Amino acid sequence: MPNGDRFSFTAKNGEEIILRPVEEYDAEDITAHIEAIVKAGRYLQKEEPHSVSEEIEFIKEVKQKENMYTAVERKGKVVGIARVLKGELEMKKHTGVFRTWIHPDAQGLGIGKELLNYTLRWGEKNNLHKIWLTVFSGNEKAVKVYEKVGFIIEGRQKDQAIIEDQMEDEIFMAYFFDKSKK
C-alpha cells in the first residue's frame, strides 16, 4: 500500500471511517486526543503528549524515513493513529514496531480490526518480514484482537509495569509475513 493510499469503511454504528496517511495539519487533533489517553494512564506508554510543533516534526521524520503513520478520521477529526517504524539498523530493516491508539469515544466500532488489516497490508507491500508490538497483560481484549489477526506471543516480561497499583506483565507479540515462521 503506497504512502498515499486512503481506505474507508463503514463502522459498526454506520459512520464512515477513513484510514489515511497522517499529514502535518493533523498534529493538533492528534495532540488533543492523545492527551485524554495519556491522562488515563492505562495502556499507552507515554507520560506527556507531544506539543503540536513536536508532533509536526515527528510526522516529517516518519515520512522522510518512509515509515507508516496512519490517521483514523471520523467526522473530519483524527480520533486514532497507527504507525509502524521500521528498524533503522541494517540488521533490523526487515522488522517494524507497531504502535496504535484509538480515542475511547471511537472504540467498539470495529476500527481496531480494520486498522490492523490496513497495517498488515502496508507491511506486506513494504516487504517486512515481521511486525512486533508490546501490550500489557491487563489489556486482554487487545491481546485477543492481535491473536485473531495472526500475531503470536513471543515473550513476556514479568511485573514490568505498575498500572492502577497492580503489577502487569509486558507481552511481546509479533506477526510474521512468512507463515512458516509461526
Stockholm file with secondary structure:
# STOCKHOLM 1.0

chainA/1-182         MPNGDRFSFTAKNGEEIILRPVEEYDAEDITAHIEAIVKAGRYLQKEEPHSVSEEIEFIKEVKQKENMYTAVERKGKVVGIARVLKGELEMKKHTGVFRTWIHPDAQGLGIGKELLNYTLRWGEKNNLHKIWLTVFSGNEKAVKVYEKVGFIIEGRQKDQAIIEDQMEDEIFMAYFFDKSKK
#=GR chainA/1-182 SS CCTTCCEEEECTTSCEEEEEECCGGGHHHHHHHHHHHHHHTSSCSCSSCCCHHHHHHHHHHHHHTTCEEEEEEETTEEEEEEEEEECSSGGGTTEEEEEEEECGGGTTSSHHHHHHHHHHHHHHHTTCSEEEEEEETTCHHHHHHHHHTTCEEEEEEEEEEEETTEEEEEEEEEEESSGGGC
#=GC SS_cons         CCTTCCEEEECTTSCEEEEEECCGGGHHHHHHHHHHHHHHTSSCSCSSCCCHHHHHHHHHHHHHTTCEEEEEEETTEEEEEEEEEECSSGGGTTEEEEEEEECGGGTTSSHHHHHHHHHHHHHHHTTCSEEEEEEETTCHHHHHHHHHTTCEEEEEEEEEEEETTEEEEEEEEEEESSGGGC
//
